[in-house]
């Protein structure tokens, strides 16, 4: 039975018998096929020895072949199994195949306009950054989802294209978030004077960040994120402590009655 990863490698290389490979018996023929079609380490007229799979000298030829390929496995004394050696050869062949065709492969999966891939005709909005990043904005599913989003935000229909509609939605969301933040700040202003003075007097730049990005704005943002993380971590620790206390109420022996100030009965 062929290992699953080996089957995938053979299929990716378009080997005909990927699902029925016997490593012990088929290794010479697979190696010869790889050299002729994928690896091509030797010139065509120098591949006779590696192609003569029935020769008694083929194992020594194969060892020299691995040496010429700079295989990292210890193959000189047959310490590496045939399966391990074949796996390395297949991965090496896949890497060579990718090196030969990576430009075409990347262009096939790239958004429109990248790697020379032609733009879809008849859609001016495709020139916008959002459309380049999300080439399926004109699909019926995307249009329906964007229409629902615009309705929830009390915006009109998308008359100027999907990308423009998403831009309008982003602006409306930003406006609502700013209004919400302003309301929260106004609510916090009703706290005690001492707490308010303490909050206003806190300078985030005085908190040790532990590293520097080279830009003051980024350092400040990173410091805020670290403070929020520490707050969440402290909340988690408090919850863990409360859980441990509750568990100990059932497992502690002797039982402790904190209200009576005594241990046991």
Buried (B, 14 or more C-beta within 10 A) or exposed (E): EBEEEBBBBBEBBEBEEBEEBEBEEBBBBBBBBBBBEBBBBBEEEEBEBBBBBEBEEBEEBBBBBBEEBEBEBEBEEEEBEBBBBBBBBBEBBBEBBEEEEEEEEEEEEBBBBEEEBEBEEEBEBBEBEBBBEBBEBBEEEBBEEBBEBBEEBEBEEBEEBBBBBBBBBEEBEEEEEEEEEEEEEEEEEEEEEEEEEEEEEEEEEEBEBEEEEEEEEEBBEBBEEBBEEEEEEEEEEEEEEEEEEEEEEEEEEEEBEEEEEEEEE
